[in-house]
Amino acid sequence: MSMNRPISSWQGRRVWLVGASSGIGAACAQLLAQQGARVAVSARRAEALAQLGLPDGSLMLPMDALRAEQWQQSLGRVVAAWGGIDLVLICHADYQPTRAWELQREVAQRMVDINLGSVYTGLATVLPQLLAQQCGGIGMIASVAGYFGMPNALTYAPMKAALINLAENLYLDLAPRGLGVYLICPGFVDTRLTRSNPFSMPALQTPAQAAQAILHGLQCGKFEIHFPKRFTWLMQLLRLLPFSWRSYLLQRRVNHA
Ligand SMILES: NC(=O)c1ccc[n+]([C@@H]2O[C@H](COP(=O)([O-])OP(=O)(O)OC[C@H]3O[C@@H](n4cnc5c(N)ncnc54)[C@H](OP(=O)(O)O)[C@@H]3O)[C@@H](O)[C@H]2O)c1
């Protein structure tokens, strides 16, 4: 079902991607540019942004998502250059596999700050602009890791669960005002983020495959864009099970990994 207005063409669309120096965000930026969108890219590593090979006229906006004033400056540059914005894609995150006995306060705080706190900072920056325009949309990359509790994700998955809830909240408020809200829940994608995973990742995709699935979902106007379906349907089925059953299945998988 289309919960957002479908996007018939990317030609000329003004898209700002935060967390686009590598992985899924970078692949989305490259694919969007190939399809004619005007693309602005942000992340901390300016040199990696410059190496994306984006066409002339693209905006390179290096910034640290933890810094509110840098969000504001980057938005100011997008609006000054293009007069407005059609889509903001929040892609940035950090991840460290963590079991309960490995928990460190500083690492947990960093995960909360970057994976959730900075998303609120971004929303507080861009929502006034989108609301004033009365058009445009916002997408956030959460994860199937946010569907339910799972091993190795003690500090990461709860933040992704919060983003899923946050996206639903946003949709309820913003859809009646004509704004698009997109929740993106990938399965495993082969990026810098997942390379330290100490387990084999089922249905692993490339960033290019992930970008294809994301753009397709956006164009169809989906609210939740999840992929690859052969994995994410299974995760959605597991989510429906009572925790007693799910925990038994997850423990078995961990013990046999
Ligand atoms: N890979 C997967 O299997 C998978 C699965 C589900 C969901 N996801 C989600 O997909 C999104 C993209 O991750 P990825 O897998 O593509 O990993 P990635 O290649 O590590 O991309 C993460 C991006 O976030 C940026 N970033 C990190 N901290 C930042 C900060 N403080 N300020 C600004 N930018 C920052 C990084 O750039 P700089 O280091 O240059 O700042 C990088 O561009 C994340 O939200 C992740 O949680 C990934």
The ligand as an SDF file (V2000), in Angstrom:
LIG
                    3D

 48 52  0  0  0  0  0  0  0  0999 V2000
   25.1740   -2.4890    6.9440 N   0  0  0  0  0  0  0  0  0  0  0  0
   24.0840   -3.1120    7.4030 C   0  0  0  0  0  0  0  0  0  0  0  0
   23.9960   -4.3680    7.4230 O   0  0  0  0  0  0  0  0  0  0  0  0
   22.9350   -2.3050    7.9220 C   0  0  0  0  0  0  0  0  0  0  0  0
   21.7540   -3.0010    8.2510 C   0  0  0  0  0  0  0  0  0  0  0  0
   20.6930   -2.2770    8.7250 C   0  0  0  0  0  0  0  0  0  0  0  0
   20.7730   -0.9210    8.8730 C   0  0  0  0  0  0  0  0  0  0  0  0
   21.9420   -0.2700    8.5540 N   0  0  0  0  0  0  0  0  0  0  0  0
   21.9750    1.1720    8.7070 C   0  0  0  0  0  0  0  0  0  0  0  0
   22.3230    1.7550    7.4740 O   0  0  0  0  0  0  0  0  0  0  0  0
   22.8860    3.0400    7.7030 C   0  0  0  0  0  0  0  0  0  0  0  0
   24.1710    3.1990    6.8980 C   0  0  0  0  0  0  0  0  0  0  0  0
   25.1420    2.3320    7.4410 O   0  0  0  0  0  0  0  0  0  0  0  0
   26.1870    1.5480    6.5240 P   0  0  0  0  0  0  0  0  0  0  0  0
   25.9720    0.1070    6.7670 O   0  0  0  0  0  0  0  0  0  0  0  0
   26.1370    2.0620    5.1550 O   0  0  0  0  0  0  0  0  0  0  0  0
   27.5600    1.9140    7.2480 O   0  0  0  0  0  0  0  0  0  0  0  0
   28.7410    2.9350    6.9090 P   0  0  0  0  0  0  0  0  0  0  0  0
   29.3260    2.6360    5.5950 O   0  0  0  0  0  0  0  0  0  0  0  0
   29.6380    2.8910    8.1000 O   0  0  0  0  0  0  0  0  0  0  0  0
   27.9890    4.3280    6.8530 O   0  0  0  0  0  0  0  0  0  0  0  0
   27.7600    5.1030    7.9840 C   0  0  0  0  0  0  0  0  0  0  0  0
   27.7970    6.5390    7.5600 C   0  0  0  0  0  0  0  0  0  0  0  0
   27.5180    7.3530    8.7150 O   0  0  0  0  0  0  0  0  0  0  0  0
   28.4660    8.4120    8.7490 C   0  0  0  0  0  0  0  0  0  0  0  0
   28.6190    8.8810   10.1120 N   0  0  0  0  0  0  0  0  0  0  0  0
   28.9470    8.1640   11.2100 C   0  0  0  0  0  0  0  0  0  0  0  0
   29.0490    8.9740   12.2740 N   0  0  0  0  0  0  0  0  0  0  0  0
   28.7680   10.2300   11.8290 C   0  0  0  0  0  0  0  0  0  0  0  0
   28.7150   11.4930   12.4430 C   0  0  0  0  0  0  0  0  0  0  0  0
   28.9930   11.6690   13.7470 N   0  0  0  0  0  0  0  0  0  0  0  0
   28.4020   12.5630   11.6970 N   0  0  0  0  0  0  0  0  0  0  0  0
   28.1340   12.4240   10.3660 C   0  0  0  0  0  0  0  0  0  0  0  0
   28.1670   11.2570    9.7350 N   0  0  0  0  0  0  0  0  0  0  0  0
   28.4820   10.1670   10.4570 C   0  0  0  0  0  0  0  0  0  0  0  0
   29.7440    7.7880    8.1770 C   0  0  0  0  0  0  0  0  0  0  0  0
   30.6170    8.7670    7.6590 O   0  0  0  0  0  0  0  0  0  0  0  0
   31.8890    9.4370    8.4080 P   0  0  0  0  0  0  0  0  0  0  0  0
   32.5940    8.3610    9.1370 O   0  0  0  0  0  0  0  0  0  0  0  0
   32.6320   10.0330    7.2680 O   0  0  0  0  0  0  0  0  0  0  0  0
   31.3000   10.4880    9.3150 O   0  0  0  0  0  0  0  0  0  0  0  0
   29.1630    6.9710    7.0360 C   0  0  0  0  0  0  0  0  0  0  0  0
   28.9830    7.7890    5.9030 O   0  0  0  0  0  0  0  0  0  0  0  0
   23.0800    3.1420    9.2080 C   0  0  0  0  0  0  0  0  0  0  0  0
   21.9820    3.8470    9.7710 O   0  0  0  0  0  0  0  0  0  0  0  0
   23.0230    1.7010    9.6580 C   0  0  0  0  0  0  0  0  0  0  0  0
   22.6200    1.5800   11.0150 O   0  0  0  0  0  0  0  0  0  0  0  0
   23.0210   -0.9320    8.0800 C   0  0  0  0  0  0  0  0  0  0  0  0
  1  2  1  0
  2  3  2  0
  2  4  1  0
  4  5  1  0
  4 48  2  0
  5  6  2  0
  6  7  1  0
  7  8  2  0
  8  9  1  0
  8 48  1  0
  9 10  1  0
  9 46  1  0
 10 11  1  0
 11 12  1  0
 11 44  1  0
 12 13  1  0
 13 14  1  0
 14 15  2  0
 14 16  1  0
 14 17  1  0
 17 18  1  0
 18 19  2  0
 18 20  1  0
 18 21  1  0
 21 22  1  0
 22 23  1  0
 23 24  1  0
 23 42  1  0
 24 25  1  0
 25 26  1  0
 25 36  1  0
 26 27  1  0
 26 35  1  0
 27 28  2  0
 28 29  1  0
 29 30  1  0
 29 35  2  0
 30 31  1  0
 30 32  2  0
 32 33  1  0
 33 34  2  0
 34 35  1  0
 36 37  1  0
 36 42  1  0
 37 38  1  0
 38 39  2  0
 38 40  1  0
 38 41  1  0
 42 43  1  0
 44 45  1  0
 44 46  1  0
 46 47  1  0
M  CHG  2   8   1  16  -1
M  END
$$$$
